[in-house]
Amino acid sequence: MLFTSFLMIVSMESYAQINLKLAQYYKRRANKYLVKSPHLHEYFSIDESGITMYPTPLHRKQNKAEFYVSWDELSVLKDVFEFSDRSYQYQVYCTKGVRPFNPDTRMSINILKGMTSIPPTSVMKPLSGIRVAIDPGHIAADMKMAKIEGRFVDMKLKDGTHIQLREGDLTLTTAYILKDSLEKYGAEVYMTRQGLKNAGASKESYHSWKKNNLQSKLHGKKLTKKQMLHVLYHSPESRIYRQYYLQDDLEIRADSINYFKPDVTVVLHYNADELNHGWKKPSQRNFSMAFVPGSFMSKELKTKRDRYDFLRILVSDYTKDSYYLSKFIMKEFEETLHVPAVGPHNEPKYLKSVAMSLGNGIYARNLRLCRLLNSPICYGEPLLQDNINELKALNNNDFKTKKISPRVIEVANSYFKGILNYVSYRQSQNTP
């Protein structure tokens, strides 16, 4: 009897130590990836019992929680985030509250978990069974659309060379080259956009969307008639694109990627020098960077959906995996492209206010796709388009006419090598 009591005491002490270590781990994780502003601590707490979310700072003071998960149930919550879609995840967040998971939720997750099959790997094709999602940023197939997006370079160099770059064209070309390489190594690849119609993931061009959907979109925003008429007839195309079309497009991109359930997601972009105002002349600067989920700002936990996303990013293994994926890709940006990682000496000013540096040119940042995706993600910015050397190397790339810049091929290869090395690393970590 005394021996049994002794074992129970030891077991309870061990249990308390495990919970303390979990609390310390997730506190470090929150501070490393998510908490850009100290004000965010007023919306959540992490202690020896578990993780608690609060709707407002006042509710935290009154100890009136919106959501609570004990360490005993953390594995169930992680399965919810890994094996279900965002709508179901949010439903669980809204309905669970502070109560334990009910049997129906546990059963549903076990069913979804059981439906996830692990495909066989192949020695001949090292990416066999790996699913990769590629999101080519922006949509412009021509210079007119690129100027609406605000993602273009149009300048004449001193030697008379006319430079015209469209980021949407560069990313789409990169995506197709990367897709081809990945498939040759056995990967299953999904691209969010594939056409040349100035269209995003919906496959509907911006101008068609504006004609068919803008008015109903404005009705949904509950604008006054005067406000609606102003948007329809007086707002610049660039503002309509950013405030209405782009927001819908990013949601569709995220939903389609999450439905695909990739092992790896890469979001392709090409950067430009923030100090080179107007991009009318070449820049001497050049650097690479990558973004992963995190870095919530002081006002970014005000809605229940924001708090659900915060919790998902906090507990999901994808957060750490995103860092390692980005680390391997950043290494190739430096070694394959010979573009150094951004550092404290040349860091763009906007990063200091909105992002959290993780080292090696990698930043946590609460970009929309970073927040919406349920997979390891690298949001890559491999170089500055307006750098004097990059301008010349990228010029005349035009996917429509099959003119492909060798520099774009190098960018695609850097992503490919990074993904290959990341997958190899993950497989070595899972080997007994």
JOCOR-V974769 format. One record per residue. N is the residue number from 1. RES is the residue in one small letter. PSI is psi in degrees with one decimal (none if undefined). OMEGA is omega in degrees with one decimal (none if undefined). NEAR is the number of other ideal C-beta (glycine too) atoms within 10 Angstrom. Layout:
# JOCOR-V974769
N&RES&PSI&OMEGA&NEAR / N&RES&PSI&OMEGA&NEAR
This chain:
# JOCOR-V974769
1&m&-46.5&178.0&5 / 2&l&-38.6&-179.3&6 / 3&f&-41.1&177.9&7 / 4&t&-43.2&179.0&8 / 5&s&-39.5&179.5&9 / 6&f&-43.4&179.2&10 / 7&l&-39.2&179.4&10 / 8&m&-39.7&178.7&10 / 9&i&-45.4&179.5&10 / 10&v&-43.2&-179.5&10 / 11&s&-41.2&179.5&10 / 12&m&-38.4&177.7&10 / 13&e&-42.2&179.7&10 / 14&s&-41.4&178.9&10 / 15&y&-44.4&179.3&13 / 16&a&-37.9&179.5&11 / 17&q&-40.4&178.8&11 / 18&i&-45.6&-179.6&12 / 19&n&-36.9&177.7&17 / 20&l&-41.6&179.3&13 / 21&k&-38.9&176.9&12 / 22&l&-43.9&179.6&17 / 23&a&-44.2&-179.6&18 / 24&q&-40.1&-179.1&12 / 25&y&-48.5&-176.3&11 / 26&y&-24.5&171.6&18 / 27&k&-45.3&178.1&15 / 28&r&-40.8&-178.4&11 / 29&r&-42.6&177.9&18 / 30&a&-44.4&-177.8&20 / 31&n&-29.5&-178.9&12 / 32&k&-43.4&-171.0&15 / 33&y&-31.4&-162.2&22 / 34&l&-38.5&-168.4&24 / 35&v&90.4&176.0&22 / 36&k&-36.5&-179.3&20 / 37&s&133.2&177.2&14 / 38&p&-23.0&180.0&9 / 39&h&-25.1&-178.0&15 / 40&l&-25.0&-179.9&19 / 41&h&-14.4&177.8&14 / 42&e&-4.9&-178.5&17 / 43&y&-7.1&-179.2&22 / 44&f&161.4&173.9&22 / 45&s&147.2&177.4&18 / 46&i&120.3&-179.9&19 / 47&d&-168.8&-175.4&14 / 48&e&-15.7&-179.2&15 / 49&s&-31.4&-179.4&14 / 50&g&-154.2&-178.2&20 / 51&i&131.3&-178.6&23 / 52&t&136.4&176.2&20 / 53&m&141.6&-179.0&23 / 54&y&143.2&-178.8&22 / 55&p&-28.9&179.4&17 / 56&t&162.0&174.7&14 / 57&p&-35.4&178.7&13 / 58&l&-42.5&177.3&10 / 59&h&-35.0&178.3&15 / 60&r&-43.6&178.3&19 / 61&k&-34.6&-179.9&10 / 62&q&0.5&-179.4&10 / 63&n&40.8&177.2&9 / 64&k&96.6&-172.2&12 / 65&a&151.4&173.8&16 / 66&e&-35.5&-176.6&21 / 67&f&141.4&178.3&22 / 68&y&134.9&171.8&18 / 69&v&126.4&177.2&23 / 70&s&162.2&178.6&16 / 71&w&-30.2&177.9&19 / 72&d&-30.8&-175.5&12 / 73&e&4.9&-177.6&15 / 74&l&-38.7&-178.5&15 / 75&s&-34.5&177.6&10 / 76&v&-44.5&179.2&18 / 77&l&-40.6&178.9&25 / 78&k&-37.9&177.0&16 / 79&d&-37.4&176.0&16 / 80&v&-46.5&-177.2&25 / 81&f&-28.5&-176.5&22 / 82&e&-37.0&-168.2&19 / 83&f&0.3&179.3&20 / 84&s&166.9&-179.5&20 / 85&d&171.9&-173.2&14 / 86&r&-35.8&-178.5&19 / 87&s&-39.8&177.9&10 / 88&y&-40.5&178.6&15 / 89&q&-46.2&-178.7&20 / 90&y&-36.6&176.6&16 / 91&q&-42.7&177.9&15 / 92&v&-43.6&179.3&21 / 93&y&-41.7&-176.5&23 / 94&c&-34.3&-172.5&13 / 95&t&-26.9&-177.6&11 / 96&k&-45.0&-176.9&20 / 97&g&-130.6&-178.4&10 / 98&v&2.4&-179.0&14 / 99&r&160.4&173.9&8 / 100&p&159.7&175.9&14 / 101&f&134.5&180.0&16 / 102&n&161.7&-177.0&12 / 103&p&-34.9&-179.3&8 / 104&d&-41.9&178.5&8 / 105&t&-45.2&179.0&20 / 106&r&-43.6&-179.2&15 / 107&m&-43.6&-179.9&10 / 108&s&-43.8&-179.3&16 / 109&i&-39.6&178.3&22 / 110&n&-37.4&176.9&13 / 111&i&-47.3&178.9&10 / 112&l&-39.3&179.8&16 / 113&k&-40.3&-179.6&13 / 114&g&-23.6&179.8&9 / 115&m&-12.3&-179.1&8 / 116&t&109.2&-178.5&9 / 117&s&150.5&177.4&7 / 118&i&108.6&-176.7&6 / 119&p&152.9&179.8&11 / 120&p&148.2&176.9&7 / 121&t&163.3&-178.3&14 / 122&s&135.4&177.5&12 / 123&v&-37.0&-177.5&6 / 124&m&-32.4&-179.5&7 / 125&k&96.9&-171.5&14 / 126&p&-14.8&178.0&16 / 127&l&13.0&178.1&25 / 128&s&130.2&-178.9&15 / 129&g&-5.7&179.9&17 / 130&i&132.3&179.4&24 / 131&r&124.9&-177.2&18 / 132&v&126.6&173.8&26 / 133&a&134.2&178.4&25 / 134&i&125.6&177.2&28 / 135&d&101.7&176.4&26 / 136&p&112.8&-175.1&28 / 137&g&148.0&176.3&25 / 138&h&-175.2&-171.3&25 / 139&i&-8.4&-165.8&30 / 140&a&123.7&172.4&24 / 141&a&-7.2&178.4&20 / 142&d&168.1&-174.3&14 / 143&m&-31.9&178.8&14 / 144&k&-46.5&179.2&13 / 145&m&-36.5&179.1&24 / 146&a&-35.4&179.1&23 / 147&k&-31.0&173.5&15 / 148&i&-42.2&177.5&22 / 149&e&-28.6&-173.1&22 / 150&g&25.9&-177.0&12 / 151&r&76.4&-176.9&23 / 152&f&161.4&168.9&22 / 153&v&128.7&179.8&22 / 154&d&100.1&-176.4&14 / 155&m&160.0&174.3&16 / 156&k&130.7&177.5&11 / 157&l&168.0&-177.7&14 / 158&k&-27.9&179.6&7 / 159&d&5.4&177.9&6 / 160&g&-6.0&-179.9&6 / 161&t&129.2&178.2&12 / 162&h&116.7&-179.0&10 / 163&i&125.3&172.8&18 / 164&q&115.1&179.3&16 / 165&l&135.9&173.5&25 / 166&r&119.2&-176.3&28 / 167&e&-37.6&178.9&24 / 168&g&-33.6&177.2&25 / 169&d&-42.4&-179.9&30 / 170&l&-43.8&-177.5&27 / 171&t&-37.5&179.8&26 / 172&l&-41.9&177.3&28 / 173&t&-45.6&178.9&25 / 174&t&-42.2&-177.5&32 / 175&a&-43.8&-179.2&24 / 176&y&-39.6&178.1&17 / 177&i&-44.5&179.1&19 / 178&l&-42.4&178.9&26 / 179&k&-44.4&-179.2&20 / 180&d&-43.9&-179.6&12 / 181&s&-44.3&-178.4&20 / 182&l&-42.3&-178.8&24 / 183&e&-34.7&177.2&14 / 184&k&-26.7&177.8&11 / 185&y&8.4&171.8&18 / 186&g&-3.0&-177.4&16 / 187&a&151.1&169.4&25 / 188&e&125.5&-169.5&17 / 189&v&137.3&173.9&20 / 190&y&132.5&175.9&18 / 191&m&135.6&-176.7&19 / 192&t&-28.8&175.1&26 / 193&r&146.3&-174.0&25 / 194&q&-7.8&-172.4&16 / 195&g&-176.6&-179.6&12 / 196&l&40.9&-172.8&16 / 197&k&23.4&-175.0&16 / 198&n&40.5&-175.0&22 / 199&a&151.1&175.6&20 / 200&g&-142.5&-174.2&26 / 201&a&-22.9&-179.5&21 / 202&s&-11.4&-176.9&18 / 203&k&5.9&176.8&12 / 204&e&130.1&-177.1&20 / 205&s&158.1&179.9&19 / 206&y&-46.4&-175.5&23 / 207&h&-36.5&175.9&16 / 208&s&-42.9&178.2&14 / 209&w&-42.7&-179.4&21 / 210&k&-41.9&-179.0&18 / 211&k&-40.4&-171.4&11 / 212&n&-23.6&-168.8&10 / 213&n&-18.4&-172.3&15 / 214&l&-43.4&-176.1&17 / 215&q&-43.8&178.8&13 / 216&s&-32.7&176.3&8 / 217&k&-42.3&179.9&18 / 218&l&-35.6&175.5&17 / 219&h&-40.0&179.5&10 / 220&g&-25.6&178.9&8 / 221&k&-5.4&178.7&11 / 222&k&43.8&176.9&8 / 223&l&154.9&172.9&14 / 224&t&164.1&179.7&8 / 225&k&-39.3&179.1&7 / 226&k&-44.3&179.4&7 / 227&q&-40.7&-179.9&12 / 228&m&-44.7&179.0&16 / 229&l&-36.0&178.8&12 / 230&h&-44.1&178.9&12 / 231&v&-45.6&-175.1&18 / 232&l&-35.7&-170.4&13 / 233&y&-10.8&-175.2&7 / 234&h&-18.5&-178.9&8 / 235&s&140.2&175.6&14 / 236&p&148.4&178.6&9 / 237&e&-38.5&-177.4&16 / 238&s&-36.9&-179.7&12 / 239&r&-41.4&177.5&12 / 240&i&-42.8&178.9&20 / 241&y&-50.9&-175.0&21 / 242&r&-45.3&-171.6&14 / 243&q&-23.1&-173.7&13 / 244&y&-60.5&-177.0&20 / 245&y&-48.7&-174.4&25 / 246&l&-40.8&-178.7&17 / 247&q&-42.3&176.2&12 / 248&d&-42.8&-177.4&16 / 249&d&-43.0&-180.0&22 / 250&l&-37.5&176.9&19 / 251&e&-42.5&-180.0&16 / 252&i&-41.5&176.8&16 / 253&r&-48.3&-178.1&24 / 254&a&-45.4&-179.6&22 / 255&d&-42.2&-178.1&17 / 256&s&-37.2&177.4&17 / 257&i&-46.0&-179.7&25 / 258&n&-35.8&177.1&19 / 259&y&-35.7&178.8&12 / 260&f&-24.8&-179.0&16 / 261&k&64.3&-177.5&15 / 262&p&156.7&170.6&23 / 263&d&-24.9&-177.9&20 / 264&v&137.0&171.7&27 / 265&t&132.2&172.8&27 / 266&v&130.0&176.6&27 / 267&v&117.7&-170.4&24 / 268&l&124.8&174.0&27 / 269&h&161.8&171.6&21 / 270&y&134.6&-172.3&27 / 271&n&174.8&173.3&22 / 272&a&156.6&-174.9&21 / 273&d&118.1&-179.6&19 / 274&e&-24.3&-179.2&13 / 275&l&-10.7&-177.9&10 / 276&n&76.5&-170.5&18 / 277&h&125.6&178.0&8 / 278&g&-13.5&179.4&7 / 279&w&46.3&179.7&19 / 280&k&-7.8&178.3&11 / 281&k&159.8&-178.3&14 / 282&p&150.2&174.4&21 / 283&s&148.9&176.9&18 / 284&q&-11.3&-176.3&10 / 285&r&153.4&174.9&16 / 286&n&133.6&176.8&21 / 287&f&164.1&179.5&23 / 288&s&159.2&177.6&24 / 289&m&166.5&176.4&28 / 290&a&149.8&-179.1&30 / 291&f&145.6&174.6&26 / 292&v&168.0&-177.7&30 / 293&p&148.2&174.7&29 / 294&g&-160.9&177.3&28 / 295&s&62.8&175.0&25 / 296&f&137.2&-179.4&28 / 297&m&175.6&-170.8&14 / 298&s&-30.3&-177.4&12 / 299&k&14.6&-172.9&11 / 300&e&19.9&170.9&20 / 301&l&22.9&-173.8&24 / 302&k&-23.8&178.8&12 / 303&t&157.1&179.9&11 / 304&k&-37.1&179.3&15 / 305&r&-35.8&175.5&13 / 306&d&-42.1&-177.4&16 / 307&r&-35.2&174.1&22 / 308&y&-45.8&179.2&21 / 309&d&-41.3&178.2&24 / 310&f&-47.9&-179.2&24 / 311&l&-41.6&-179.4&21 / 312&r&-44.1&179.4&23 / 313&i&-35.1&179.9&25 / 314&l&-46.7&-171.2&22 / 315&v&-15.7&-174.8&19 / 316&s&140.0&174.4&19 / 317&d&-18.8&-179.4&11 / 318&y&-25.2&-178.9&21 / 319&t&-51.4&178.3&21 / 320&k&-38.7&178.5&14 / 321&d&-35.9&178.1&18 / 322&s&-38.6&178.6&30 / 323&y&-46.2&-178.0&22 / 324&y&-39.5&175.3&18 / 325&l&-47.0&-178.9&30 / 326&s&-33.6&178.8&28 / 327&k&-43.6&178.8&21 / 328&f&-39.3&179.7&20 / 329&i&-41.1&177.4&27 / 330&m&-37.1&178.5&25 / 331&k&-39.1&179.1&18 / 332&e&-32.8&173.5&24 / 333&f&-40.2&-178.6&26 / 334&e&-43.2&-171.5&17 / 335&e&-36.1&179.9&12 / 336&t&-43.3&-179.0&18 / 337&l&-16.7&-175.7&18 / 338&h&38.5&175.0&12 / 339&v&118.5&-176.5&27 / 340&p&152.8&173.9&13 / 341&a&143.4&176.3&17 / 342&v&145.8&-179.5&25 / 343&g&-179.2&-178.1&13 / 344&p&-29.0&-175.8&7 / 345&h&-23.8&-178.2&6 / 346&n&18.8&-177.4&13 / 347&e&127.5&176.9&16 / 348&p&143.8&-175.4&16 / 349&k&-36.2&-176.1&9 / 350&y&-28.3&-179.9&10 / 351&l&-34.0&-179.4&17 / 352&k&-30.8&-175.8&10 / 353&s&-24.5&-173.5&8 / 354&v&-10.2&-172.3&16 / 355&a&164.1&177.2&22 / 356&m&119.9&-177.4&20 / 357&s&130.2&176.1&17 / 358&l&4.4&-178.9&20 / 359&g&161.7&177.1&11 / 360&n&27.4&179.6&17 / 361&g&10.1&-178.8&24 / 362&i&135.3&-179.1&26 / 363&y&139.2&165.1&25 / 364&a&133.4&-179.1&26 / 365&r&139.8&-174.5&22 / 366&n&52.4&173.3&22 / 367&l&154.5&-172.7&20 / 368&r&-47.6&-179.7&13 / 369&l&-35.6&175.8&20 / 370&c&-37.8&-176.5&23 / 371&r&-32.0&-170.3&20 / 372&l&-18.5&-170.7&18 / 373&l&140.9&177.2&24 / 374&n&62.7&178.1&22 / 375&s&163.1&170.3&21 / 376&p&131.8&-173.7&25 / 377&i&137.6&168.0&29 / 378&c&117.0&177.6&27 / 379&y&97.5&-167.2&25 / 380&g&141.2&173.2&29 / 381&e&87.1&-167.4&22 / 382&p&-19.7&-175.0&28 / 383&l&172.3&174.4&26 / 384&l&117.0&-177.1&26 / 385&q&-34.2&-173.7&24 / 386&d&6.9&170.8&25 / 387&n&141.9&-173.3&22 / 388&i&-39.2&-179.0&15 / 389&n&-38.3&-179.2&15 / 390&e&-36.2&178.0&25 / 391&l&-50.3&-177.5&21 / 392&k&-36.7&-177.7&16 / 393&a&-32.9&-177.3&16 / 394&l&-17.6&-173.4&25 / 395&n&146.8&177.9&18 / 396&n&4.8&172.2&14 / 397&n&128.8&-179.8&22 / 398&d&102.1&-176.6&17 / 399&f&-34.9&-176.7&21 / 400&k&-40.0&-178.3&11 / 401&t&11.4&177.0&8 / 402&k&25.6&173.5&7 / 403&k&112.3&-175.3&13 / 404&i&124.3&178.0&17 / 405&s&133.6&174.7&20 / 406&p&-28.6&179.4&9 / 407&r&-36.5&177.3&20 / 408&v&-37.7&176.4&23 / 409&i&-40.2&177.9&16 / 410&e&-38.2&177.6&19 / 411&v&-46.0&178.7&28 / 412&a&-40.6&179.4&24 / 413&n&-32.9&179.3&17 / 414&s&-40.2&174.3&26 / 415&y&-44.0&-177.7&28 / 416&f&-48.5&-179.8&25 / 417&k&-39.7&179.3&17 / 418&g&-43.6&178.3&26 / 419&i&-43.7&-179.9&27 / 420&l&-44.6&-179.5&19 / 421&n&-35.8&177.5&17 / 422&y&-46.6&179.9&23 / 423&v&-42.4&177.4&22 / 424&s&-42.2&178.0&13 / 425&y&-46.6&-178.4&14 / 426&r&-38.8&179.1&18 / 427&q&-36.3&177.6&12 / 428&s&-32.9&178.4&8 / 429&q&-27.7&-177.9&8 / 430&n&-4.6&-179.7&7 / 431&t&127.2&-179.5&6 / 432&p&none&none&2
